Amino acid sequence: MSARIEREHHAVIVWNDNPGKRNALTPGYYAAVRDACDTAGAEGGIGAVILAGAGGYFCAGGDLNSLATRKDLPKRERAEKIDALHDVIRAIRMCPAPVIAAVEGGAAGAGMAIALACDMVVMASDATMSAAYVKAALTPDGGLTHTLARLLPPATVLPLLLTGAQVTAPRLHQLGAVSELAEPGRAVDRAMALAHGLAHGPREAQVRIKRLAHTAYHADLDDQLDAERDAMARAQGGPEAEEGIAAFLEKRRPDYGRFRS
């Protein structure tokens, strides 16, 4: 089994379960991530989808033994296999619920791309990431160049990509690429706590906020203002906002649970 899905209270956890190969990517893992995102879209009670790696390591990226065999494939077939990874990135971005990467040990290559594509990244303080593609004369995939260009200063991105050097969790947190640090071995626990808090929030508002945050990176100002206007107008007419405003005025905790299916 290369992947498994667990339901834990308010979260769906996808475990990359291939520890013998440091959780190198497999079609089974791709399918599990897509299934978890679909489940989160269908069930309103889920606070977050959490991506984690079994055996204390998040993901080593592509299996080089498998990649070595692709030189004999037609370019179209090689491209199709890369598109399978890209479908996972799209699923993470399109998932209505927040997706949280819980990174222990390390994330390399496409493992780094998957982790940084998530909405939040909780990383053990002793873990590392590396865009290791160049060490095998390969180029980034999984949207990593797009993500890094959004997250990091230009002077940081090319050295990271051209050297494939490891970057520590504290440094990534300092640069703003990682949401928060956790004690070693506690990244999943911290991600679960975040999922619990999110599950008690206003679901529809969270979905709109995620969508707005992602479109903001490539929309021009007028388009983003229009999107914000439409989202806010819908929110003001919905039951979540009615409850949230009333709770604020009445100085009580809002009850959004009754709006989650």
N, C-alpha and C positions, 0 to 999 in steps of 0.2 A: 504494500500500500504506500503510494507516494504522497498522499494527502488525506486528511480527515477533517470533518467539520463537527464542531461541538456547539451545543446551545447552552449557554451559561447565563441564566437569569435574563439580563437585558442585552446580551451580546451574542453574536454568532462569531465563533473563533474558527479561522481556517488555519490548520497546522500543516506546514510544509514538512512532510514526514519522510524524509530521505536522508537521514543523518549519516549514513555510510558514505555519502558523497557531499557532505556538508549542505544538504538540502538543495542540490542542483535542480534546476527547473525541469518539470515533466508535464506532459499533456494532462495527466491526472490532476496536478496542482492547478493548472489553468482552469480546468473544468470546475474544480472546487471553489475557486475564487468567484467565477461567474455565477455559480449556483448560490453562493452565500449572498452576493449582491442582489440576485433576483429575490431571494427570501426576504431580505431587508426591505425590498420595495413592496413586497406583498403583505408584510406584517408590521403594523404600526408600532407594536410594543418594543421593537428592537432599537436600542440606543445607538449601537454602532456595530460595524463589522471589524473584527480584529484579525490582522494577519501576523502570524508568529511562526517560528521555526522550532522544530523538535531538536532535542539534544544540545541546546545552548548555542545554536548558530542560526541566524535568520535565513540567509540564502547566498550561495556561492555563485549564483548566476547560471549561465549555460553549462551543460556537461560537455567538456572539451572532447571527450572520447566520441560523443555523438556528433559534435560539430565537425570533427575531423573527417567524418564520412560524407559530409554535404558537398565536398568539392566535386564529387562524381554525379551530383544531381543537376538537372537543368536549372538555370537561374530562376525560372518561374516557380519551381518547387521549393527552392531555397527561400524565395520571397514569401511563399505561403506559410512556411514554418515561422518566419519572423512575424507575419501578420497574426498568428495565433497568440504570440506575446502581446502584440499591440491591442488585440481585442480585450485582453485582461486589463490593460491600462485604461482603455475606454470604459470598461465595466466599473472600475474603481471611480473614475471621474463622474460617471452617470449614476452611480448608486445613490438613491435618495438619502440613505442614512450616511453619516460620516464614516469614513474608513480610517482605522488607526493601525499603523505599523508598530509592532512591539519588537524592537530589535535587540537581540542578545548576540554576543560574540562578534558577528560581522555581517556586512552586506556588501557583495562585490558584483561588479558588472550589472547584469540585468536585475540582480537582487537589489542593488542600490537604486536602480530605476524604479522598481516596484515600490520600494519603501518610500522614496521621495515623491512618488505620485499620489500617495495617500494624503488625506486631509490633515492628519496629525501624525507625528512621529515621536514615539516614546522610545528612548534609546538608553540602554544600560551604560553607565558612565565609563566602563572599561571596554566598550565595543568600538569597532571601527567601520568605516566605509571606504570603498575604493572603486574608482571607475577603471577597472583593470583590463579593459578591452585591449588597449595598446600593447600590453605585454604579450599578447598572442597575435599581434598584427591585425586586430579586428577593430571595428568602429562601433560607437555607441548605438544602441537601439532602445526600445522601451520608452521613447520620449525623453531620455536622459538629458540630451543637449537642450531641449526646450525647457525642461524643469530647472536645470542648473542656471540657465540664462535668466529665469524668473527669480530664482532664490538668491543667487550669489553675485558679488561684484565681478565685472568683466575680468579684472586682473587675477581673479582666483580661478575662474572656470577653465581657461586653457591650460594652465599648469597642472591642474587636477586631471584633466582629460589626457594630456600629452605624456604625463609621467606615470599615471596609474597608481600614484602613491597613496598609501593609507592615510585617512584623515580621522582623527580621534573624535569621539562623541563630544567632549567639552568644546573642541574647536568648532564642530558643526553647530553646536548649540549657540556658541558665541556669534557665529555668522548668521544665525537665524534660519538655518535649514532644518533644525530639529526643534520640535515643540518643547520638549522637556526631557531632563535626564532622570534616570531611576537607578536605585541601587542595583548592582549586578544580581541577576536572577529574579528581579522584581518588575521587569518591564511589562509582562503580561498582567500582573496584579494592578499596576498603575493604569494600564489601558482599560482594564475592567472597571476601575473606579471612575474613569472618565465616561465610559459607556453607561454606567449606572446614572451619573448625573445628567447625561444627555437624554436618557430615556424618560426623565421626568420633565423635560422641557417641551416647548410647543413644536410639535412635529412639522406642521406645514410651514411654519416660520423658518425652521431649520433647513428644510428642503430648499426654500427660496434663497436663504442666505448662502448656502453652498453654491447654488447656481450663480448667484450674483458675483460671489467672490472669484469663481473660475472665469466667468466671462470678462471680468474687469481687466484681466491681463492683456486682452487683445482687442477689446472694444474701444472705439473712440469715445470722447466725453459725452457727446450728444446721445449716442446709442446707449451708453451706460445710464445716463440720466433718465432716458425713456424706460429702460428696464427697471430701474429703481422705482420710478413713479408707478409703473404698472404693478410691481410686487407690493409696494406699500398700499396702493389703493385696494388690492385684493385682501391684504392683511387686515386693513381697517374695517372691512365688511364681513370678516369672519368671526366665528365663535372663540377662537383662541385669543385674539386681541381683546374681545369683549371681556373674557375672563381675566386676562393679564392686566388690563387697565383697572378693572374693578378690584382685583386683589391688591394692586399697588395703592389705590385710593383708600381701601379698607385696611391697609397695613396687615395683610395676611399672605400666606403662601398660596400661589395659584395652583389650581388643580387641573392640569392638562391631561391627566390620565384618561378622563372620560371622553376625550376626543380622539384617542388612539384606538384603532381597531385591533 
